[in-house]
Each structure stands twice: as structure tokens, then as C-alpha cells.
């Protein structure tokens, strides 16, 4: 399993996910990226998951989700999640069924988001194989506090083996956290300060579970934040930070990012590789970067631009 936790304020959503991949009979690895950033014409959010860490071939669900969402432009945020939920119903069962421990045959995606004209929303995509009957069950839903249209969305959520610990931290702790992110909205608390707090929470969860002999949550984590596009303090922006324990990592890899069906990381990679090739040249001058536009266009045109639903 893993630890995934999210909190939303009026203007910003925050997600922390640990990076542990556990293997039967082998030492765990702490290099997973269990988050995907998603932006559509009407919304922005982060998809984070607990459950299946990687397939036997080494494919992480974040890579798969990125491929599923690629090329699905022109959809609303909810429609895009619905498409992912439909694919998950077809692709997840055989991989979950292969997990040795029947009690671990589940996968949940939490997706805090901001929707234009609505505000904050929390979605989940759940898939589980009943350990007693072997029956497959899946769901995709939005979580609000009541049945009346326009009811407030749930603002705090967790998933994975660490969720039990965070859910029992008490209402006082939850109020303090909500107050902290409200202060951030008003510019009183920095992005980094909130990210540091969430990384410390992941480390706390890891230590508490370790006391019980549970090593399913690792010391490394990633914290991602996204802001609604009409936020009051727009200059504070989006971002992500990677941590080991409570210390920020020097190496900050990107996270899978889909914007209106476009794979942003793949697009940026083409540009970065071409710039780096010039920087490494003997005749490079810092004020002279001459990119071959024809080559760039050829490389961009060769990038996959259609969905790939297969979880390999």
C-alpha cells in the first residue's frame, strides 16, 4: 500500500504521496511517482493513488494514467476522470488479482480539483477485489457533505495504509490544518512552508507504522500543489517538491502532467534535450541558443498524441 493525503482550501489544493514500491522477497524501492497533474478547459487537479505500485514489467500506474489521458482533449474534468474510470475497470483487475495478499487487492485514486464555476471538488476512483468472494467492484464518484445540489465538497482525504493514522489525528488537528491553508490563501504562509508540513506528516505516518512492523510507507515523498485559476493570490503559483524525510531533495524530477490532452512533460523534454545538446557543445555561448526549428517540429510530431489504455 502507501500513504496519500490531500487538503484543499478555497484557492489551493495540496497532495502528499510517499514514493515506496514494495516487492515480495525483495527490498523496497523509494523512487515511485504516484501523482498525475491534470488540467482541462474547466478544471485543474491532481490524481494520486494507493494500491498497485507497479506491474511485473515495472510500469507505474502514474505512467499508465498519463498515457490513458493523453489525447483526450475537449473533455470536461469530470468527463476525463470518467474516461479513466472506464479504462481502469478493464485494465486493473488482472493486475490486482496477481497481488499475493488478498487483502491488498484494491486500488484507489483520489482527485482533489477546482472546477470552473463550482469551486473545490474531491473525486475518487476505487477498484477492489473482494478477498472472500473474488468479486470485482469499482466506483467513480464526487464527495460532498450533503445531498443538496451545491453542497460543500469534502476538503481533507486520505488513502492507503497511512490513512487510518491520519483519520484518527482528531478534529483539533484537522482544524489547525484547515486554518494553515486558509492563511496561505491570504499570503500569510508560503508554498514551501505548507509543503514542508505535509512532508513532515508523511514522515510521521511512516514512523508510526514502522513501530507496528509495517514498512509499507517509505521515507521519501512528493508534495504537489495547484491553485484555482481565479485565486486571490495568483502570484503564488503551482509547484511540487520532493523530500527525503523532512529534507528537500536536490533532484526534483517532473511529474506526469496532462493539459487539455497534451503530455506536457514529453513536450518539455524535447525542448530540454535540444537545449542541453547545445549547452554541451564546445562553441556554446550563453546568449546564443540556436535551435533547429525543423528538427524540433519533427521530434514533436513524432510524439504519441493518442490515448494508450493498456496497462502493461
N, C-alpha and C positions, 0 to 999 in steps of 0.2 A: 504494500500500500504506500501511502505517502502523506504529506501534510500540505493542504491547500486552504488558504484563508483569504477572505475578501471583506472589505468595508467600503461603504460609499457615503459621501457627504452630498450636499446639494450640487457641488460643482466638480468633484473629483472622485474617481474610483481607484481603489488600491487592491492589489493582489500580491500575496507572497506564496511561493511554492518551493518546497525543498527539491533537491536535484538527485536524490538517491534512486539508483536502479539495483534491485535485489535479485540475486540469482541463486537457485538451489545448488548447493555444493560448491559455490564459488564466492570469493569476496565481493561485496557490493562495490558499485562504481558511483561516483557522485558528479556526473557530468551531463545529466539529463536536462532538457529544457521543456518543462511541462506547461508551457503557456503559448498562446497564439493571440496576436493583436488583430482585431477585425474592425474595419470601418466601412460603412455603406453610406449611401446618399442621406439616409435618415438617422444614422446612429453610429456610435463608437463604443467598443467594449473590449474585454479581454476574456478569452476562453482558457480556463485552467482545469486540470483533471487529476483524478486519483483512481488508481486501479491498475490497468495494464501499463507497464512501464516501457516495454519494448517487445517486439515479436522475436521469434527464434532467429530471424535473419537480421535482427538489430534495428529494425525500423521503429522509431519512436512515434507514438500517436500524434505528437505535435507536427512532425513531418507529414504524416498522412493527412491530418486535418488541413494543413496548408495546401496540399495537393487537391483535396476534395473541394476546397473553397475557391481555388484558383480558377479564373474564367467565369465565375458565377456573378458577373456584374449585372446591374439593373434590377437587383432584388432589394427588398427592404431588409433590415437587420433580422427581423423575426422570420422572414421567408428564407434567409440564408441559413439561420440556425435550423429551420425545419428541413432544409435540404440535407444538412449534415446529419440530423437525427435519422432521416430516412436511410442514408448510406450506412450509418452506424448499425442499424438493425440488420443489415445484410452482412456487414463485414466483421463485426465484433464477436459474434457467437463462437466461431470455431477457435479463435484465439483465447477467449475466456475459458472455453471448455478444456483447453490444454493445460491450464494452470493446475498444478498438482493438488493444492489445498482447496477443497470445495468451498470453504467459507470466504475465499478471496476472489471468487469468480464474479466480480462486479466491476463496473467502470462508471464513474460519474464525472460529468463536465459541468462546472459552474461558470456562468457567463454574466457577470455584472456589466451593465451597459447604461448609456444615456440615449434616449430616443427623442428625436426632434418633436416638439410639441407635447411631450409627455413627461420627460424627466428621467429619473433613475428607474431602472428595472433590473430584476435578478431572474435569470433563466437557468434551468438545469436540463441536462440530457442524461438520463440514467439508463443503464443497462445491467441486468443481473440474471444469473442463472441460479435458480433455487437449489440450495445444497441437498434438499430432501427429495424433491421431485425431478430435478433436472430441467424444469420448465423455464423457458426464456421469457423475460419480462422487460419491456422498455417503455420509457415515457419522455415527453418533452413538454415542459410547462413553464409558466411565469409565476413567480411567488409574490403575492401581495398580502396585506394584513386583513383584508376583508373581501366579501363577495360583491360589494357595491362598486360599480364602474368608477374608476378614478381613485380607488383605494391606494394608500401609500405602499410602495414596494418594501420588501424586506431589505434592510441595509447591511446586515452582517451575516456571513455564511461561511461554512467550513466543510471540508470533505476529507476522507482518508482516515488513516489510523490516528492522526493527531486531532481529529475533530472532537472526539469525546472529551479531551482535556480542555480545549478552548471553550467548549459549550458549558463547562462547569466552573468557569472563572468568576461567574457571578455578575449580577446586574450593575454593581458599582463599577466594576472594571469595564463593562460594555459602555456605561455612561461616560466614563473618563475617555474612552477611545473615541466615541462619537464627538465629544467636546473638542478633542485634539484635532480631528479632521475638520471640524467647523472653524476652528481658529486658523487652520491652514487656508481654508477658503477665503478668509479675510486678510490674508497676507501676514499673519502674526507668527506662523510656523513655516519653516522651509520644507521644500520637497525632500531634501536629504534627511532632515530630522524625522519625518514620518517613515521614510524607507528604513532608517536605522532602527526605529522602534519595531517595525514588522520583522526585520531580520532577527532582532533580539527575541521576538516572540517565537519564531521558528526554532531558534537555538534552545529556548526554554522548553518547548514541546519535545525536542529531541532528548534533552537531558532527563526530563520526567519519564518519558517512555523507556529510556535506557535503564532507569532504576528498576523497571519491571521486566528487564530482559528482552525488550522489544527494540530492535535496531532498524525498524522499517523507515524511520525518518533520519535523513542524513544531516551533517553539519553545514552543507553548502545550500544556498538558496538564491532565488532571484525575486526581486520586488519590482513590480510594474505599476505605473500609474498613468491614467488617461483622464483628460479633462473634457467636460462638455463644451461644445463649440461656442456657446454663449455664456461662458463662465465670467464671473465678475473680475477675477484677476487673471486675465488671459496671458499675461507675460510669464506666468509661472510654468506653462508648457507641460508636455508629456515627457516620459522618460522611463528608464529602467536601470537598476543597479544589481550587480551580482555580489554575493557575500560568501565568506567562509567564517562560520560562527557569527560574530558581530563585527568583523572587519571587512571592509570593502575590498573586492578583488581588483587587482591591477588590470587583468584581462577581462574585457567586457564584450563578449560575443553578442551579436544581434539576436533578436527573437523573430520567429516566423511572423510576418506581417502581411495581411491582405487588405488592400484598399480598393473598394469597388471592383473586386475580381482580379486585381493586379497583384502579382507577387513582388512586393517592394524590395525584399532582401535580394532576390535574383536580379532585379533591375540595377540596384545599387552595386552589386558585386561586379557586374560588367564594367561599370564606370571605374570602380576602385582598382580592379585588376589592370585596366589600361593606364590609369594614372601611376600606379605603383611601378609598372614596367618602365615608364619614362623616368620616374624618380631614380630608379636603379641604373640608368644609363650614364655613361662616362661624360657625355656632353650636356647633362641636365643643368638647367638654370632655374632657380626658384620662381622667377617671374615669367618663365616661358613654358607653358604646358600646351603642346600642340597635339590634340587628339585627332586621330584619323576618324572622321565622322562616318565615312562609308563603312569602315570596319566595325565601328560601334553599332551602326544600324543593322549590319549583317548579324552581329552577335545578339542583338536584342531581338531580331526577327526569328532567330533560332531557338529562343527560349520557349519552353512549353507554355501555352496560354489557354489550355482547356482542362477541365477537371479530370483528375485521375482518382477514381473511387476505390481502387484495390488496396487493401491493407496487406502488404506482403511481409 
